[in-house]
Amino acid sequence: MNNHPNLGVLARYADGGPGLDEAAVWSVEVHLETCADCRARLAGSTPDSIPALLDRVAVELDRGIAAGPSPVRVRRPWSAVHRRWFAWALLPWLVMTVATLGCALLLQRMTPGLPPLVLLLAPLAPLPGVAVAWSRRTDPAWELIAGTPAAGLTMLLRRTAAVLAVVVPVLALAGAGTGTSAALMLLPCLACTAAVVALGGRIGVRNAAIGVAAVWASAVVLPTVVTTNLSVVLLPGSVPAWALATVALVAFAATRADDYRRLSSRR
Amino acid sequence: MMRTVSAAETAPTTHPWAVHAEGLRVRAGRHLAVDGLDLALGTGVHGLLGPNGAGKTTLMRALATVVKPADGRLTLLGQPVDGRADLRRVRRALGYLPQQFGFYPRFTVREFVEYLAWLKEMPKTAIPGAVQRAIDRVGLTAKADARMKTLSGGMLRRAGIAQAIVNDPAVLLLDEPTVGLDPEQRLDFRTLLRELGADSCVLVSTHLVEDVVVACTDVVLISEGRLVHQGTPDTLIAQGGQSDAGDSPAERGYSALLRRHRAEAGR
């Protein structure tokens, strides 16, 4: 509408529309939706009873709000619920891991003749937590979650990050306690976690964790314990090789997002 | 309680069927539970009937994109979901209530539905309002802040229905939703079903033939992984005669169809 309604029409509209037929009322309303000037003129030409009514309504509303219950503070839903469920499911496994590492540290300090237990156990530390993060048996709502758009590699990575956030500081402390370099402690740990995430899409995260732990135990721990010679992969000079392996495995795991989109019928 | 409808929702759809399966084969473990099923479902409430072991739950899981089909073509809302397709867009418009409804006992009903709404990637500002609306629709307003471990079986089932409808899905899959509901709650549920079936495709798997006949616009009968009959409840009733087993016309039609199907399969 190009022509603005005159003040008389606006005054009659504000008064409830006496003398205006429905078509005129509609056309005024449609015009007012888009024209700020006419809205200001409408505000100026309302009869005095309207502002008095609005004031009465405001007073009553304030009284009602003051007398009623105060609003409850809403916490952000996703942070609260992640803390609750996953933390409780993970707690026993984390306690077991920390206790095992603590015992290994004590043993290593007290009997210097033993092979470096903390270094041997470090890569296995986050694996129970990662296995629990994506397991049918520990997550009661697995079927519900598997059908949601947010399910997939991102969710597993978020939960794995929660596990690593607890395990990595403990490993760093244990490494400082035994005097081994932090890189030598942490890089095999990250490499094994990346391997579990990469393989878990195909064979199941729990099976992948068991497989990686078995490979590490048979290839590194067993020879070290039997021959009492530190395995070549744990010598300080192998840190660059571990760094390269970690980066390669993380990149490979990132490409495996497709495997996590759905469950296979067997798992 | 009303909600705003976006322009995208009122746009016309370009797919002929909401759910379209051709020669679908799905495994449950090693057993081929769904064996060459052809199904086309449009808007409305479809009741899924069948004897135990017919493959109803496996079919629901395949339609909810939880399990990948072994063979055949499956199209949901015009998008193919059987190959290596991007499932996130389809999953945002899905709602699923599994038969074994797993829940986190320490969550309240509201937190649980909010968590699922967040997993379904609803816009964050819309989540609280949608959660309240879903809880009101299933009649759990009084128990919205109670822990789930304190709820009875029927209330848990209703909480499961609430999480399935929170994102107003275009395809809603309910596996045995009336387990544990008392007769009055079943009546409320039938009203809810009719309301939902007005503009989305609802597939309800149930053993209660009376529920299907009263609340559903379409009956799908499957046996041993194959489609036996699809049609309105009147066509189901017309199949049965006085000599068939059953206490109501619908039950007689059901047993007549199964008897005929087994006779043909045996031949």
Contacts between the chains, C-beta under 8 A, distances in Angstrom:
chain1	res1	chain2	res2	distance
A	74	B	128	6.9
A	77	B	111	6.4
A	77	B	114	4.0
A	77	B	115	6.3
A	77	B	118	6.1
A	77	B	127	7.0
A	78	B	115	6.9
A	78	B	118	5.0
A	80	B	111	6.9
A	81	B	104	7.7
A	81	B	107	6.4
A	81	B	111	5.5
A	81	B	112	7.9
A	81	B	114	7.6
A	81	B	115	4.6
A	84	B	104	7.3
A	84	B	106	5.6
A	84	B	107	6.8
A	85	B	104	4.6
A	85	B	106	7.1
A	85	B	107	7.2
A	88	B	106	7.2
A	139	B	102	7.7
A	140	B	102	3.5
A	140	B	103	6.4
A	140	B	104	6.5
A	141	B	102	4.4
A	141	B	103	6.0
A	141	B	104	6.4
A	142	B	102	6.7
A	143	B	61	7.6
A	143	B	66	6.1
A	143	B	98	4.4
A	143	B	100	7.1
A	143	B	102	6.5
A	144	B	96	7.0
A	144	B	98	6.5
A	144	B	101	7.6
A	144	B	102	6.7
A	144	B	116	6.7
A	144	B	163	7.2
A	145	B	119	6.4
A	146	B	66	4.6
A	147	B	64	4.3
A	147	B	65	5.8
A	147	B	66	4.8
A	147	B	91	6.3
A	147	B	94	6.4
A	147	B	96	4.8
A	148	B	91	6.0
A	148	B	116	7.1
A	148	B	119	4.0
A	148	B	120	5.3
A	148	B	121	7.8
A	149	B	87	7.2
A	149	B	88	4.1
A	149	B	89	7.8
A	149	B	91	4.1
A	149	B	92	5.2
A	149	B	119	7.4
A	149	B	120	6.2
A	149	B	121	4.8
A	150	B	118	7.4
A	150	B	119	4.4
A	150	B	120	7.3
A	150	B	121	5.8
A	151	B	119	7.2
A	258	B	84	6.1
A	261	B	87	5.8
A	262	B	65	6.5
A	262	B	66	7.0
A	262	B	67	6.9
A	262	B	68	4.9
A	262	B	87	7.3
A	263	B	66	6.2
A	263	B	67	6.1
A	263	B	68	7.9
A	264	B	67	7.6
A	264	B	68	6.7
A	265	B	26	7.3
A	265	B	27	4.4
A	265	B	28	6.0
A	265	B	29	6.4
A	265	B	67	5.4
A	265	B	68	7.5
A	265	B	70	7.6
A	266	B	29	6.6
